[in-house]
Amino acid sequence: MTHVAIEAIIMAPLLILQILVFPIVASTMTSYWADNSRQVALQETANQLAGVIQQLYLSLNKEEVLAGTVTAASTLPKEVSSYSYTATGSLQTSLGSNSSKILILQVKFQKAGNTATASAAFGSNVQWNKTSVFYSDSPSASIEVQKFVNGTLRFSFK
């Protein structure tokens, strides 16, 4: 009979420990998976936004296109993983001799901590309005491009 008592003394704390540890481990793993899932979705949105801006540049950077303003309404979702997001951009000049410019987009969830970065390459005739912010939940979320007579293209979020 001593075996039963020893087994009960050893197994009871182990069972109690499992009851306490399992929910903590399951919660941690679920939280990690959800955060990674949100991050991937936000990165895809950032890449898509950078691609749209680059397509606008390629479309408007032609001599046949006259000076003026083009506003492209956002086709991006208003929410990603149930969170609205913002995007800001900044231009950097490349180190190469061709003086091309690189747009760095930073996309953030408004109420979660996730941030994603995407980039797009342009020619030297691009300007970016640093103060403009893209709000995904805005009904008028769009990208505005002004083309000047000298061929300069100024991008901004509206």
ABEGO torsion letter per residue (X at the ends): XAAAAAAAAAAAAAAAAAAAAAAAAAAAAAAAAAAAAAAAAAAAAAAAAAAAAAAAAAAABBAABBBEBBBBBBABBABBGGBBBBBBBBBBBBABAAGBBBBBBBBBBAABABBBBBBBBBBAABBBBAABBBBAABAABBBBBBBBAAGBBBBBBX
